[in-house]
Amino acid sequence: MRNSNGGDASLLLGLVLGIVVGAAVVMIINAALEEDKPSLPVAQSSLESKADDIRARIQGAAEGAKA
């Protein structure tokens, strides 16, 4: 794989193959992650529920501290 100027084309070939393989891996991982993501409304309602629980615990602790 030597070119006529005495250079080595294997470096270029390795870079191209590395980029192609890397892009394929990224696409596969991205597709797998998108399947596991909850939709935005589901995530939002879950966070709101957790925030309500924490708010109630804080209010209960504040009322207990006043008494």
PyMOL CGO cylinders between C-alpha atoms (Angstrom):
from pymol import cmd
from pymol.cgo import CYLINDER

trace = [
    CYLINDER, 0.00, 0.00, 0.00, 2.80, 2.42, -0.70, 0.3, 1, 1, 1, 1, 1, 1,
    CYLINDER, 2.80, 2.42, -0.70, 2.09, 5.31, -2.98, 0.3, 1, 1, 1, 1, 1, 1,
    CYLINDER, 2.09, 5.31, -2.98, 4.48, 6.51, -5.67, 0.3, 1, 1, 1, 1, 1, 1,
    CYLINDER, 4.48, 6.51, -5.67, 6.04, 9.19, -3.42, 0.3, 1, 1, 1, 1, 1, 1,
    CYLINDER, 6.04, 9.19, -3.42, 7.22, 6.59, -0.91, 0.3, 1, 1, 1, 1, 1, 1,
    CYLINDER, 7.22, 6.59, -0.91, 4.51, 7.47, 1.65, 0.3, 1, 1, 1, 1, 1, 1,
    CYLINDER, 4.51, 7.47, 1.65, 2.42, 4.93, 3.49, 0.3, 1, 1, 1, 1, 1, 1,
    CYLINDER, 2.42, 4.93, 3.49, -1.31, 4.86, 2.71, 0.3, 1, 1, 1, 1, 1, 1,
    CYLINDER, -1.31, 4.86, 2.71, -2.03, 2.57, 5.65, 0.3, 1, 1, 1, 1, 1, 1,
    CYLINDER, -2.03, 2.57, 5.65, -2.26, 5.59, 7.98, 0.3, 1, 1, 1, 1, 1, 1,
    CYLINDER, -2.26, 5.59, 7.98, -5.01, 7.09, 5.85, 0.3, 1, 1, 1, 1, 1, 1,
    CYLINDER, -5.01, 7.09, 5.85, -6.76, 3.75, 5.54, 0.3, 1, 1, 1, 1, 1, 1,
    CYLINDER, -6.76, 3.75, 5.54, -6.58, 3.24, 9.30, 0.3, 1, 1, 1, 1, 1, 1,
    CYLINDER, -6.58, 3.24, 9.30, -8.03, 6.68, 9.97, 0.3, 1, 1, 1, 1, 1, 1,
    CYLINDER, -8.03, 6.68, 9.97, -10.89, 6.13, 7.55, 0.3, 1, 1, 1, 1, 1, 1,
    CYLINDER, -10.89, 6.13, 7.55, -11.69, 2.70, 8.99, 0.3, 1, 1, 1, 1, 1, 1,
    CYLINDER, -11.69, 2.70, 8.99, -11.51, 4.08, 12.53, 0.3, 1, 1, 1, 1, 1, 1,
    CYLINDER, -11.51, 4.08, 12.53, -13.92, 6.87, 11.70, 0.3, 1, 1, 1, 1, 1, 1,
    CYLINDER, -13.92, 6.87, 11.70, -16.36, 4.47, 10.03, 0.3, 1, 1, 1, 1, 1, 1,
    CYLINDER, -16.36, 4.47, 10.03, -16.26, 1.96, 12.89, 0.3, 1, 1, 1, 1, 1, 1,
    CYLINDER, -16.26, 1.96, 12.89, -16.57, 4.74, 15.48, 0.3, 1, 1, 1, 1, 1, 1,
    CYLINDER, -16.57, 4.74, 15.48, -19.58, 6.22, 13.71, 0.3, 1, 1, 1, 1, 1, 1,
    CYLINDER, -19.58, 6.22, 13.71, -21.25, 2.81, 13.55, 0.3, 1, 1, 1, 1, 1, 1,
    CYLINDER, -21.25, 2.81, 13.55, -20.71, 2.24, 17.27, 0.3, 1, 1, 1, 1, 1, 1,
    CYLINDER, -20.71, 2.24, 17.27, -22.14, 5.67, 18.10, 0.3, 1, 1, 1, 1, 1, 1,
    CYLINDER, -22.14, 5.67, 18.10, -25.23, 5.00, 15.98, 0.3, 1, 1, 1, 1, 1, 1,
    CYLINDER, -25.23, 5.00, 15.98, -25.83, 1.63, 17.66, 0.3, 1, 1, 1, 1, 1, 1,
    CYLINDER, -25.83, 1.63, 17.66, -25.40, 3.04, 21.17, 0.3, 1, 1, 1, 1, 1, 1,
    CYLINDER, -25.40, 3.04, 21.17, -27.60, 6.04, 20.38, 0.3, 1, 1, 1, 1, 1, 1,
    CYLINDER, -27.60, 6.04, 20.38, -30.38, 3.81, 19.08, 0.3, 1, 1, 1, 1, 1, 1,
    CYLINDER, -30.38, 3.81, 19.08, -30.22, 1.65, 22.22, 0.3, 1, 1, 1, 1, 1, 1,
    CYLINDER, -30.22, 1.65, 22.22, -30.34, 4.69, 24.49, 0.3, 1, 1, 1, 1, 1, 1,
    CYLINDER, -30.34, 4.69, 24.49, -33.33, 6.20, 22.69, 0.3, 1, 1, 1, 1, 1, 1,
    CYLINDER, -33.33, 6.20, 22.69, -35.35, 3.04, 23.31, 0.3, 1, 1, 1, 1, 1, 1,
    CYLINDER, -35.35, 3.04, 23.31, -34.74, 3.27, 27.07, 0.3, 1, 1, 1, 1, 1, 1,
    CYLINDER, -34.74, 3.27, 27.07, -35.62, 6.97, 27.39, 0.3, 1, 1, 1, 1, 1, 1,
    CYLINDER, -35.62, 6.97, 27.39, -38.99, 7.72, 28.95, 0.3, 1, 1, 1, 1, 1, 1,
    CYLINDER, -38.99, 7.72, 28.95, -41.09, 10.27, 27.16, 0.3, 1, 1, 1, 1, 1, 1,
    CYLINDER, -41.09, 10.27, 27.16, -40.96, 13.84, 28.41, 0.3, 1, 1, 1, 1, 1, 1,
    CYLINDER, -40.96, 13.84, 28.41, -44.44, 13.89, 30.04, 0.3, 1, 1, 1, 1, 1, 1,
    CYLINDER, -44.44, 13.89, 30.04, -43.69, 10.66, 31.94, 0.3, 1, 1, 1, 1, 1, 1,
    CYLINDER, -43.69, 10.66, 31.94, -40.37, 12.01, 33.19, 0.3, 1, 1, 1, 1, 1, 1,
    CYLINDER, -40.37, 12.01, 33.19, -41.94, 15.34, 34.12, 0.3, 1, 1, 1, 1, 1, 1,
    CYLINDER, -41.94, 15.34, 34.12, -44.75, 13.73, 36.11, 0.3, 1, 1, 1, 1, 1, 1,
    CYLINDER, -44.75, 13.73, 36.11, -42.25, 11.50, 37.89, 0.3, 1, 1, 1, 1, 1, 1,
    CYLINDER, -42.25, 11.50, 37.89, -40.13, 14.50, 38.87, 0.3, 1, 1, 1, 1, 1, 1,
    CYLINDER, -40.13, 14.50, 38.87, -43.20, 16.43, 40.02, 0.3, 1, 1, 1, 1, 1, 1,
    CYLINDER, -43.20, 16.43, 40.02, -44.25, 13.50, 42.19, 0.3, 1, 1, 1, 1, 1, 1,
    CYLINDER, -44.25, 13.50, 42.19, -40.81, 13.28, 43.77, 0.3, 1, 1, 1, 1, 1, 1,
    CYLINDER, -40.81, 13.28, 43.77, -40.80, 17.05, 44.35, 0.3, 1, 1, 1, 1, 1, 1,
    CYLINDER, -40.80, 17.05, 44.35, -44.21, 16.83, 46.06, 0.3, 1, 1, 1, 1, 1, 1,
    CYLINDER, -44.21, 16.83, 46.06, -42.94, 14.06, 48.35, 0.3, 1, 1, 1, 1, 1, 1,
    CYLINDER, -42.94, 14.06, 48.35, -39.85, 16.04, 49.29, 0.3, 1, 1, 1, 1, 1, 1,
    CYLINDER, -39.85, 16.04, 49.29, -41.90, 19.20, 49.85, 0.3, 1, 1, 1, 1, 1, 1,
    CYLINDER, -41.90, 19.20, 49.85, -44.24, 17.30, 52.19, 0.3, 1, 1, 1, 1, 1, 1,
    CYLINDER, -44.24, 17.30, 52.19, -41.30, 15.86, 54.14, 0.3, 1, 1, 1, 1, 1, 1,
    CYLINDER, -41.30, 15.86, 54.14, -39.74, 19.31, 54.53, 0.3, 1, 1, 1, 1, 1, 1,
    CYLINDER, -39.74, 19.31, 54.53, -43.02, 20.83, 55.70, 0.3, 1, 1, 1, 1, 1, 1,
    CYLINDER, -43.02, 20.83, 55.70, -43.54, 17.98, 58.16, 0.3, 1, 1, 1, 1, 1, 1,
    CYLINDER, -43.54, 17.98, 58.16, -40.04, 18.45, 59.55, 0.3, 1, 1, 1, 1, 1, 1,
    CYLINDER, -40.04, 18.45, 59.55, -40.54, 22.21, 59.85, 0.3, 1, 1, 1, 1, 1, 1,
    CYLINDER, -40.54, 22.21, 59.85, -43.83, 21.70, 61.72, 0.3, 1, 1, 1, 1, 1, 1,
    CYLINDER, -43.83, 21.70, 61.72, -42.17, 19.16, 64.01, 0.3, 1, 1, 1, 1, 1, 1,
    CYLINDER, -42.17, 19.16, 64.01, -39.38, 21.62, 64.78, 0.3, 1, 1, 1, 1, 1, 1,
    CYLINDER, -39.38, 21.62, 64.78, -41.89, 24.35, 65.71, 0.3, 1, 1, 1, 1, 1, 1,
    CYLINDER, -41.89, 24.35, 65.71, -43.69, 22.13, 68.20, 0.3, 1, 1, 1, 1, 1, 1,
]
cmd.load_cgo(trace, "trace")
